[in-house]
């Protein structure tokens, strides 16, 4: 039992990384990452381009670069997005993509024989 509790404890603390600090907003007032990820997926298609564009946004969140309409942002999120350096942004975005990867959420059932 003690070992189990230790394992759970360890697992909980080793999961989150860079993305933890994003969750303070993105689990509350900011758009959730699943919504953001879908939007990026529709626009950019490949994981490489999603990563590239999210990192660009986080390192220079000028209003022009985001995937949300500028006008909507002005009304709902008038504050500028927090700025991150490339290394932080890359790590967070990789975790984000890993977590939101849609293919992992699809359950593949074996065809009947
Ligand atoms: C202070 C709160 C806050 C924190 C911290 C924060 N975000 Fe955001 N984020 C927002 C809000 C509000 C929006 C929606 C408005 C916008 O796009 O600027 C947003 C939008 C985004 C978008 C979509 C941008 C677009 O329009 O294309 C991405 C991607 C994103 N955040 C990633 C992150 C990541 C990764 C982190 C952590 C490294 C993070 N955010 C930390 C508040 C936050």
Boltz pocket constraint, residues with backbone or C-beta under 6 A from the ligand:
constraints:
  - pocket:
      binder: B
      contacts: [[A, 18], [A, 19], [A, 21], [A, 22], [A, 23], [A, 24], [A, 25], [A, 26], [A, 29], [A, 30], [A, 31], [A, 36], [A, 54], [A, 57], [A, 58], [A, 61], [A, 65], [A, 66], [A, 67], [A, 68], [A, 73], [A, 77], [A, 79], [A, 80], [A, 81], [A, 82], [A, 84], [A, 88], [A, 89], [A, 92], [A, 93], [A, 96]]
      max_distance: 6.0
